[in-house]
Amino acid sequence: MRPQLLWTDPGLPPRREDDVKATVYSMAFNPSGTELVVAVANLVLVYATEDGDLRHRLRGHKDLVYTVSYGREGSKFASGGADNTVIIWNSKGEGVLKYTHSDSIQVVAHNPCCDQLASCTEGDFGLWSSTAKSVTKHKVGAKILSARWSHDGQYLALGMYDGRISIRDKGGQEYKLIEKKAPVWCLAWSPAKEDPGDLLAVGCWDQTLSFYQLSGTQHLKERKLGCYPTSLSYYPNGEYLVVGGSDKKTTLCTREAVRLKDVCRIDEWVWSTAVRPRQPAIAVGSYGGSIQLWDVVIEPIYALDGDRFAVREHLTDVVVHHMHAEKRVRIKSRDYVRKVAIYRDRLAIQLPDRINVYELHKRDDNSIDMHYRLRKERLRVDGSRTNHLGVTSQHVLVASGAKLTLHGFSKLKEREWILDADITCLRVDGGPPSKEGVLIGCSDGSILKIYVNNAFPVDVWRGEAAVKLLDRTGDRRKLAVVNQENELKVVDTRSKELVFSAEGVSACRFNAQFDDTLCYSRNDRDELLVKTGDHDAKVHKVSGSVVGFVGAKLFVARDLKIESLDLPQSDHLKQFISKNEHSRGLSCARLGVTATDWRSLADSAANALDLTTAQTAYAKVHDLRRIELLTSMERRMPVAKPKKISKRKKAEPEGLPEEVEKLAPIFRAELQAYQGKYQDAARAFAKAGEPQKAIDLFADLRQWDEAKAFAAASKNVDATELTRKQAEWAEETSDWSAAADLQVSAGNALQAVRLLHEHKPDGWIEKLSLIVRQVTAEDVLRQCARAFLANGDDERAKEVYVKLDDVESLLGLYVRKQDWEAALKLAEDPSGTFSEETRAKFDEALYLPYAEWLAVHDRFDEALEAYRKSGREDRAARMVQELTFNAVVESRFKDASYYYWLLASETLRVAAKKDNLQKVMSTYTEQLHRADLYYAYAHVEDFFLPYTPLRPEVLFQCARFLINGLGGKEAPFGISRAKILYTLAKQAKTCGAFKLARYAYDKLLRMKLPDAWRDEVDVEALTIHAAPLRDKSDLLPVCYRCGASNALLNPASSHSQGSSVHRDVCTSCGHPFVRSFLNFEVLPLIEFVPEASISDEEALDLIKEFPEDKNSGEGKEADVVFDDDDDEDRFTRAINDTLQAQAGADEYKPVTVDAETLRSLYRAEVFCCKPRQQGLRATYYKSAIPDVHMALSQSCHRFFHEDDFEYAVLKEGRCPYSRAKDVGDFGTV
């Protein structure tokens, strides 16, 4: 630090009358720092700060001027003095405003944030502003000696003669009171941002300096000054504090009041000081009237060693930076730091009276520990006489003039060297502990090297001018020297030859990590130049002097600060690449370059087949593909001795071994391919005799035309494989149409079909159709068919199956389309030569889904037939059962009857197929019986409708049939015995069968009836007793076989004994009553069977013959005769024989007739129920009353009155019972 006087003014002479000196009471700079206002005697002087020119001499006051203050905008300033007057001046020196107090003005202070002025006297202070109409005054208890506004303009601190410090707000109200023991002569608010809140510096005339926070809390301990402070001024940023006082000195201190250096020493008390804003300079006014402006030149103090850089900050602190780790640590000395030295784990800091040595907590060269601890030893050395400082592992070097002194940490002055000239620079050059070497630059131009353990210096080099700065490379091969004439010279330390020189150089540094790089600065041009190796220096427009160069970081001293700059290495790397100096370029790149630069280095080294350098460079950009290529080259490269290495080129090979030269064209071609120079690479491959590599290259690049061109030029290349690769590429790029075309061209049509089917590009159906027409392979065609089917294009699938002659798949297609007509036509095509096994498989594949479709569309008869054709009788039976159950649940009893009849027919058909008729006959008979019951019960249900067209006689016969048919067994599901009895009771009463009606009502009374029926049944049961207990005789059924008259209800119907399936039979002979299934009247029919020896065909032939007496029975009612007269006809005798044979037996036996009897019968009187299945016998009935015309439905073996049957068939178009549309011949045989 070096104070420098800018200008001085001796001031005004003493007054003649009393010889009183013209004291400078107050000073103030304008905000821009261009003018200085001074209060001296009764004048206000205005100086230009640039050269000290007096611009204005203002005479507005009549007595001494004690104080001046400049406003925040710089447009006006104020002055006050012993004439009790405050004058406000403009910047031109013109008086603008004047106001007075009752006492002399001690101090005026402008608010730094608004247009407000505080004026203080012995008994009060006033607040003026341009917006107020008057000055607001506030009384105080003591004389005000000093006043300062806080930097935010919110508070005003007043220092008083009685030792009090009153802090007031903007309105003048007291905010805080601080008490001291002596007059408070000067105050200053700290502008430093690091200080806690608003910090007030207080100078008291007890010779102390103290600090207080706005809250009144003392911040630091009091500092003893050893003089009476008269003035306090902070630097603009609060970094330093200027103190003036009775010791006749102006002292520069830290913001914590630590003395740093005396700015000046004069013959009188320093009565006033002020610090210029923006460009700090210190104005000093004395008691004797002199005015001085001083500039304090603070030179940067720094030291560099390896990755650690130490620099002085705030004159008392040392900050150590670790460049690579980007860490820093601050060491506070709380004293003026004169010199700094750093070496490995040692740090030396020279203070005014001592040298402190610090060491790292972890002493490891590879460590990035930043924890420095102070050694116990203190080296008491006068810092004012030290020119240069150095530190080694165990010693401290102090240079003063021509003398170099070596101090040990625990022993002063171990060795001393006295040289022929003054020491101008010093640099520790490294070495073993306690044996380090030190480079010394002298004023006579000589450069010496001194080892700390040797008393004799060694001459290194001698120049012509004094050495200003020197540096050395890490390998100690080169030495850079800057002399006092600003000449740079780089010397080879071995040959002593001059390697490089430059003029106008202020500083230079070798790169600590790359010896081939030198940086030097030219302050006259504000530029830094960086020279690498033998290449031209690169210019960087950076102002300042270089003080350190580590890796890619430059440390530059600029404006009293050390700045770290990142230096781009791209240009220097390009210089190495241009001369194929790849290994040196690698060292340069490691300092820090961009990824593009790394790639440029890698490409250049690879082309030169410097594989090691290229691999390292590619690793930096994470180019694994290039690294793999170079590794492959290394494996393929033969082992050979390298050629001679040129020393001048720094280990750069002059050429390649002969063994490598043979592979070099191929290697370079591969590199060109990886660099994107595909045409060049292909031509290089072809030139090297490897056309296949060129083809593979273009195939990998998907440049198929180029690949085919090279393939055409070569006779040993398979074009099909190339086409296959092109197809694979098309798949990767999702060009599915092109991929399919290429696969077809490569002979892989199946893969083409799969691609088209899976990804369905535009026009894929047409492409598949084209493939179908082109290929004949079955697997390809079937894959095409599957694709067509999945897309719903059945016509094209059909085309494929026709081409394949695949009837089975074609049939399946029709089934999926539900094109049953076409499917049936195909399956039943008589021209098809199918085996029975194939035919059975077709039947199941076709008729089973067809049956299900028919069932869904309520075509159950056809569905049943389809199930039969499919061979799934179980499905047919289950369908009928489900239909029956649903019909009963839905009260569709005729449908239930029909489905039971179908079920019985199916049972019989299945049994006949399995030749198992006898075992299912009971089941078959029971199913037919249930069909009859449901058919009759449908009429009973109709009776409960609001309207029924059925006559009472029909309902009466239906109810009788149901009661007799049910017998004593439980009624089938859905049939209500109560409804049957209710219907029977009502219709019996209507028809005159009162006894039967009474029986029915008695049965109903024993049942749990609906509430709606209960009262009616009770009443009817009472009123029926008024009727006679008998039934009309014409209602009683007569058996046409035995002639017996039967009760209306079979007595056996009330219990379940007997072997008959149902009880609607003659109680005498057991002959079943044959009823018309339209009105349920008993028909005059007698059941008979031929003898076992007569087949059905023979029986029919016999019946169809004319009897002997043809006319005897024609047109007459047949009489049933029950005697043994010879005149009785043969059929009557057969009846009598059967009755006699059945007498005493419980089992019913039909009438058995022989051939003669059959021949004697009239065919117009005989009905034949043809057998339902092979293995069964036909059933025959003879009409007992030929005049009663009856009809027999062969489909269901049920009889009807002929007129009723014909009417029903005409009305419904089908048989009323079996629903067969073709009723065929329904008459006699």
C-alpha positions, 0 to 999 in steps of 0.5 A, a space after each residue: 500500500 502506497 499513499 500518493 499526494 494528488 494536490 495540496 493547498 496551503 489554505 488561507 493565512 492567519 488573520 492579521 488582527 489576532 493571528 488566528 489560523 484559518 482552520 478547515 472545520 468541514 469538508 464534503 464531496 459532491 455525489 459524483 466526486 468532482 468537487 470538494 466543498 470546504 468550510 474555512 474561516 468565514 468562507 465556503 471554498 469549492 475545489 475541483 478534485 481533479 487538479 485542486 483548482 479553486 472554482 468558487 470562493 463564497 462569502 455568504 456568512 458573516 462569521 466562521 463557517 463550521 460545517 458544510 454538507 452536499 445534497 444527494 442529487 448534487 444540485 445543492 449544498 448547505 453551510 452553517 456557522 457561528 452567525 447562526 445562519 444556514 445557507 443553501 447553495 446551488 451547484 453554481 455557487 449561488 445562494 438559494 435559501 437562508 434560515 437561522 437558529 438562535 445559536 451557532 450552527 455546529 453541523 448540517 447534514 443532508 438526508 441521503 435518500 430525500 430532500 431533507 436537511 438537518 441543522 444542529 446547534 448548541 440547544 436544538 436541531 432543525 429539519 428543513 425540506 423543500 416541501 415544508 413551509 417552515 423549519 421544524 425545530 427540536 430542543 436538546 439538552 446539550 451541545 450537538 457536536 456531530 450528526 449523521 443520517 443513516 444510509 437509508 435516510 430513516 434515522 439521524 444520529 446526534 453526537 453531543 457534548 455530554 457524551 450522549 448519542 441520540 438517534 432520531 427518526 425522520 420526524 425528529 422523535 428520539 428512537 434510541 439513546 446511547 450514553 458515553 463518558 466523553 464528548 462525541 466529536 464525530 460519527 459515521 454510519 458504515 455502508 458495508 453490507 457485511 456488517 449486521 444492520 445499520 452500524 454506527 462508528 462513534 469517536 469520543 474524546 476519551 480517545 476511543 472508537 466504538 461501534 453500535 447497532 441501531 438497537 443501541 447494542 455495542 458491536 465490537 469492543 472499544 478501540 484505543 486510538 491514542 489521540 482525540 478523534 476529530 473526523 471519521 469517514 468510510 470508504 464508499 463500500 465500507 471496506 476501510 475507515 479513515 480516522 483523523 485526529 490530534 496525533 496530526 495523522 490521517 490513518 487508514 483502518 479496516 472497518 473494524 478499526 484495525 490500523 493499517 497505514 498512515 496516509 499522511 502526517 502533517 504539522 497540525 491537528 487533522 481537523 476534517 477528512 472526507 472520502 471521495 465517492 466512486 474513485 476513493 481519495 482522501 481529503 484532509 483539512 488541518 487546523 492550520 488551514 491546509 487542504 490536501 487530497 491523497 490517493 492510496 495505491 493498494 497493490 495486489 499481494 499474491 502467491 501461487 504454487 501448483 493448484 493453490 493461489 493465495 491473495 490478500 483481501 481487505 489488506 488484513 485477510 488472505 484468501 487461499 483458492 484451490 483452482 480445481 476443487 473450486 474451494 476457498 478459505 479465508 484467513 483473518 489476520 486482523 493486521 496489515 498483511 505486507 507479503 504472502 508466500 505459499 509452497 505446497 502445504 505451507 503458507 507464510 503471511 508477513 505482518 508489520 512486526 512478524 511472520 505467521 506460518 500456516 500449514 495444512 491439517 492434512 499434509 498430502 500432496 493429492 489432498 484438497 484439504 483447505 484447513 490451515 492451522 497456525 504454527 506455534 512459532 512466530 518469526 519476529 521480523 520487521 516487515 517494513 524492510 522486507 522486499 520479498 518473501 518465500 517459504 519452503 517446507 521448513 524455512 522462510 526466506 526474507 529478501 531485503 536489498 542485496 541480502 537474503 536471510 533464511 529463517 527456520 520455523 524455530 530458529 531465526 537466521 539459519 543462513 544468510 546470503 549477501 549478493 552483488 546486487 539488490 534482489 528484485 524477485 524471488 521464486 521457490 523452485 521446489 526440491 526435497 524438504 530442507 533442500 529446496 532451490 530458490 531462483 533469485 533475480 537481481 537488479 544487475 540482470 543476473 539470475 541465481 539459484 540458491 539451495 537452502 542447504 548450500 551457501 554458494 549460489 549457482 549462476 543460471 543466466 545473466 541478462 542486461 537489465 534488472 530482473 522484474 519477474 521470472 518463472 520456470 517450467 515444471 521440467 526446468 527446461 525453460 526459464 522466462 524472464 521479464 526485466 525492468 525494460 519490459 522485455 520478455 526472454 525465454 531461455 533454454 536452461 541447458 543450452 543457455 540459448 534464447 528460445 523466444 523474446 517479446 517487448 512491452 511485457 509486464 508479466 508472464 507465467 508458464 502453465 503449471 500443468 502444461 510446460 509448452 504454454 506461456 502466457 504474458 501480458 502487455 498492459 499498454 495494449 490491454 491484451 494477454 498473449 498465449 504461446 504454445 510450443 513453437 506456434 504463434 502467440 494467440 492474442 486475448 483482449 484482457 486487461 491486467 497483468 497475469 499472475 498465475 496460469 494453472 490449467 485453463 485458468 488465468 489469474 489476472 491482477 486488475 484494479 487491485 483485485 485478482 480475477 480468475 479467468 477461463 482461457 479457451 484452449 481451442 485455438 492452441 489445440 488446433 495449432 498442434 493438430 495442424 502439425 500432427 503433434 497429437 500427443 502434445 495436443 492431448 496434453 493441451 486438450 486436458 487443460 480444458 476444451 470443448 467436445 468439438 475440440 476433443 473430437 477434432 483431436 481424436 479424428 486427426 490422431 486416428 487418421 494418423 493412426 496414433 491410436 492411443 491418443 485417439 482412444 483417449 480423445 474419443 473417451 472424453 466425448 464418450 464415443 464408444 463406437 469409435 473406441 471399439 473401432 480403434 480397439 479392433 484396429 489394435 487387435 488387428 495391427 501386427 506387432 512391429 518396432 516403431 520407427 525412430 522418433 524425432 527429438 525435435 518433434 517431441 516424441 511424435 513418430 515420423 512414420 508408420 512401421 511397414 507392417 502397419 502401412 499394409 493395413 493403413 488403407 483399410 484402417 483409414 477407410 474405416 475411419 472415413 466411414 465413421 467420420 461420414 465420408 462414405 464415398 471416400 471410404 467405399 472407394 478406399 475399400 475398393 482400392 484396398 481390394 475389399 469391395 465387400 466392405 464397401 457394400 456392407 458400408 452402404 448396406 448399413 447406411 441404407 444406401 441401397 443403390 450405391 450398394 447395388 452398384 458396387 455389388 454389380 461391379 463385383 462378381 463374388 457378391 450375393 445380391 439376394 443377401 443385399 435385398 434381404 438386408 434392404 428388407 430388414 432396413 425397411 422393417 426398421 424404418 416402418 416402411 412395411 410395404 417396401 419391406 414386403 416387396 423386398 422380402 418377396 424379391 428375396 424369396 421370403 414371401 411368408 415373412 412379407 405376408 406376416 409384415 403386411 398382416 401385422 402392420 397393415 400399410 396402405 394397400 396391403 390387401 392388394 399386395 396380399 392378393 398379388 402374392 396369392 397369385 404369384 406363389 404356390 407355397 401352401 404355408 404362404 397361401 394359408 397365411 394370406 388366407 388368415 390375414 384376409 379372414 382377420 380383415 373380414 375379406 372373406 371373398 379373397 380368403 375364399 379365393 385362396 382356399 379354392 386355390 388350395 382346394 381346401 374344402 375344410 377351410 372353405 367350409 369353415 369360412 362359410 360357417 364363420 360368414 353364416 352363409 349356410 346355403 353355400 356351406 350346406 351346398 358344399 357339404 352335401 355336394 354329391 361330387 365331393 369324394 369325402 371319406 366317412 371320417 371326413 364327412 363326419 368331421 364336416 357334419 360336426 363343423 357345419 351342422 353344430 354351429 348351424 344348429 346353434 344359429 337356428 336355435 338363436 333364430 327360434 327355428 328349433 325344428 331345423 335346429 334339432 335336425 341340424 344337431 342330429 346331422 352333427 352327431 350331437 344328440 346330447 345337444 339336441 336333447 338338452 336343447 329340447 329340455 331347455 325349450 320345454 322348461 322355458 315353455 312351462 315357465 312362460 305358461 306356453 303349455 302347447 309349446 311344452 307339449 310339442 317339445 316333450 313330443 320332440 324329446 320323446 322322438 329324439 330319445 327313440 331315434 337315439 336309442 334306435 341308432 344305438 340298438 337300445 330301443 327296449 331300454 328306453 321304451 318306458 322313458 319314451 312312453 313317459 315323455 309322450 304321456 307328458 306331451 299329452 298332459 301339457 297339450 290338454 292342460 293348455 286348454 285348462 289354462 285357456 279357461 282362466 283367460 278373460 275369454 275362451 272359445 272352448 265349449 264346456 264339453 271340451 273343457 269337461 273332457 280335457 279335465 277328465 283326461 288330465 285327472 285320469 292321466 295324472 292318477 295319484 302321482 305328482 303333477 308335472 312341473 307347471 301343471 296345477 291340479 287345483 286348476 284342473 279340479 276347478 275346471 272339472 267342477 265348473 264344467 261337470 256342473 254345467 254338463 250335468 255330472 253333479 256327482 263328479 262336480 261334488 267330488 271335484 269340490 270336495 277335493 278342492 276344499 282339501 287344498 290351499 286355494 287362492 283367496 279369490 277362489 276360496 269363497 266361490 268354492 265354498 259356496 259352490 261346494 254347498 250348492 252342489 249338494 242341492 243337485 242329485 248325486 248322479 251323473 247323466 248317463 249319456 256322459 258315461 264313457 263306453 269301452 268299444 272293445 268290451 262294451 262296458 260302461 265306465 265311470 267318469 273318473 277311473 277309480 284308480 286315478 285316486 292312487 298310484 297302484 297299477 302298471 299302467 302309465 296312465 289311468 284313462 283306460 277302461 276299468 273293465 278290460 284296461 283298453 286305453 280310451 283313444 281321444 280326439 286331440 282337438 275336443 278330447 272326446 273318446 273315439 270308437 277305436 279298438 287297438 289290435 296287433 297281428 300275430 307275431 309271425 305276421 310282419 307289418 308289410 304282410 299285415 297291410 297286404 292282408 288288410 288291403 285284400 277284399 274280404 269274402 263278404 265285402 258288402 255285408 259290413 259296408 255302410 253298416 254299424 258294426 255290432 259287438 257281439 259277446 257270445 260264441 255263435 258261429 255267426 259272429 265275425 272273425 274280429 269279434 271272436 278275436 276280441 272275445 279270445 283276448 278278453 278270455 285270455 286276459 281274464 284274471 290278469 292285471 296287465 292289459 293285452 291288445 287284441 291279437 288277430 291272425 291272417 284270416 282275420 286281417 283279410 276279413 277286415 275292411 281297409 276303410 275301417 283300419 288305421 295303422 300307426 306306422 312304426 317310428 323307428 326300425 325294430 318297432 311294430 306298427 300299431 293298428 286300430 279298427 273303427 267300431 263305428 265306420 260312420 264316424 270319420 276320423 283322421 290319424 296324424 302319422 307324425 305323432 300317432 294322434 287321432 282327430 275327428 276328420 272335419 276338425 283335423 282338416 279345419 285345423 290343418 287348413 287354419 294353421 298349416 300344420 298338424 295341431 299336435 306335432 306341428 308337422 307341415 306335411 300331414 301326408 295321408 291321415 286316413 285309413 290304410 
